[in-house]
Amino acid sequence: MNEDNDRPRSIVVKLQTTRKRDEILAAVSKFNKNNQDDKLNTSSLGYGGKRSPVYVSEHLSPYN
């Protein structure tokens, strides 16, 4: 990991079922639609410090 890079690290999660994956993706989408001005971020997850957006994606880029 490059210590000079301010970009947060990616977290890869492998879920046991596709149903759980679909539930999480739907919940994130619903949260972001209901909170247009304050979408999912580190503060809404209870993390202190710098407030950063949280992105949830089903697909990984070739880099990841």
JOBELQUI-V53959 format. One record per residue. N is the residue number from 0. RES is the residue in one small letter. PHI is phi in radians with two decimals (* if undefined). OMEGA is omega in radians with two decimals (NA if undefined). Layout:
BEGIN
N_RES_PHI_OMEGA ; N_RES_PHI_OMEGA
END
This chain:
BEGIN
0_m_*_3.13 ; 1_n_-1.41_-3.11 ; 2_e_-1.18_-3.11 ; 3_d_-1.44_-3.10 ; 4_n_-1.52_3.13 ; 5_d_-1.46_-3.11 ; 6_r_-1.18_3.12 ; 7_p_-1.19_-3.13 ; 8_r_-1.32_3.08 ; 9_s_-1.41_3.06 ; 10_i_-2.04_3.14 ; 11_v_-1.87_-3.11 ; 12_v_-2.12_3.05 ; 13_k_-1.90_-3.10 ; 14_l_-1.65_-3.08 ; 15_q_-1.30_-3.10 ; 16_t_-2.31_3.07 ; 17_t_-1.24_3.11 ; 18_r_-1.11_3.13 ; 19_k_-1.13_3.08 ; 20_r_-1.03_3.14 ; 21_d_-1.10_3.12 ; 22_e_-1.13_-3.14 ; 23_i_-1.17_3.13 ; 24_l_-1.07_3.12 ; 25_a_-1.17_-3.14 ; 26_a_-1.15_3.11 ; 27_v_-1.15_3.12 ; 28_s_-1.08_3.13 ; 29_k_-1.12_3.11 ; 30_f_-1.04_-3.11 ; 31_n_-1.17_3.09 ; 32_k_-1.22_-3.14 ; 33_n_-1.38_-3.11 ; 34_n_-2.21_-3.08 ; 35_q_-0.98_-3.09 ; 36_d_-1.52_-3.09 ; 37_d_-2.48_-3.09 ; 38_k_-1.16_-3.08 ; 39_l_-0.91_-3.14 ; 40_n_-2.59_-3.09 ; 41_t_-1.10_3.12 ; 42_s_-1.16_3.14 ; 43_s_-1.23_3.07 ; 44_l_-1.62_3.07 ; 45_g_1.62_3.10 ; 46_y_-1.59_3.10 ; 47_g_-1.46_3.12 ; 48_g_1.53_-3.10 ; 49_k_-1.11_3.13 ; 50_r_-1.41_-3.11 ; 51_s_-2.24_3.10 ; 52_p_-1.18_3.08 ; 53_v_-2.01_-3.14 ; 54_y_-1.90_3.11 ; 55_v_-2.11_-3.10 ; 56_s_-2.42_3.12 ; 57_e_-1.43_-3.04 ; 58_h_-1.98_3.08 ; 59_l_-1.67_3.05 ; 60_s_-1.35_3.10 ; 61_p_-1.02_3.12 ; 62_y_-1.12_-3.11 ; 63_n_-1.56_NA
END
